[in-house]
Amino acid sequence: MAEAEEGIIGYLALKGSYVDRLYVSPLQQRYGNGTALLKHAMERSPTGLELHTHQKNTQARAFYEKLGFVPVHYGISPPPENEPDVEYQWRPLCAG
């Protein structure tokens, strides 16, 4: 969770290595809160992370790509959404 004086301003939920939810209050976006949450998840998942977002969500896609996530599959989200989505993966660079 990300907290400020006014309370909880964001959260990230992991299911294994899958980012199930990432939310930052609209008033708290673009201040590094989402980046901090995602970087914490990266530290907790040293083998990598996966997530989905809607193809039309260009802000989220740019955010994930800026942090090193790569699109690996384009499809349709399950009901009730049934929206074009994209699966992203992040894999840490291995020294060697």
N, C-alpha and C positions, 0 to 999 in steps of 0.2 A: 504494500500500500504506500501511497504517497500522501503525506499529510502537511497541512499548513495551519495557520491560526484558526481559519474558518472550519477546519475539520478535514475529512478525507477528500482529496482532490483527484485521486486516481488509484487504479489498481490493475494488477496483472494476475491472471489465474493460469497456472500450468497444469496440464495433465501429462505427466511424464515429461517428454521433450516437446509437447504440443502446446503452443500458446493458445489457450482456449478463449481467453478474453483479455483485452487491453483497453482500458478506458481512462481518459483524462478529461476532466471537466473542461468544456469549451473556453471558459474564462482563464483557465490555467495552461492552455496549450501554447506551444512555441516558447516555453520557458525552460525546457530541458527535462520536464517531468516524465514524459513518455520515454525519452532516451535513457534516463536513469533507471526506470523500471525494466526496460528491455535489456540494458547492460547487466543489471542484477540477475535477470533470468539467464543470460548468456554465461555468467560466472557459475551459476548453479547447474548448467547443462553443458559440460565441457565437450560432449560429443556432437552438439548441435541442437538446433531448434527448427520446428516447422510451424506454419500457420496458414490460414486462408483469409482472404479479403475479397471484396467485390471488385470486379474488373473496373467498374466505373468510379471507384473510390481512389481517384488519382492522388490525393493528398496522402492517404495511408500508404499507397504503393511507393510514392517517392520517399516517404519516411523510412519504410523498411529497406528499400534499395540503398539509401544513404548509409544505413547501418550494416550493409553487407549481405542482406538477404537476396536470393536469386529466385526468379520465377521458374518453377519446374513443371507445372501442369496447369492447363486452362480447362475449366469445366463449368458445370452448373451446380449451384448449391442445392442441398436437399430441401424438400418442402418444410415449411410453408413459403420460404423465400423464392426458390426456383430462379435465382439470378445468376448471370455469368460471374464466375469467381476465378481466382487464381491461387494456386498453392505456392508458397514460398518456403525456401529452406535456407538456413544459415549453418555453415560448417566452419569451425575454427581452422585457421592456417596451422598446419603441422610443421614443426621445426624438423629439419632433416636434410 
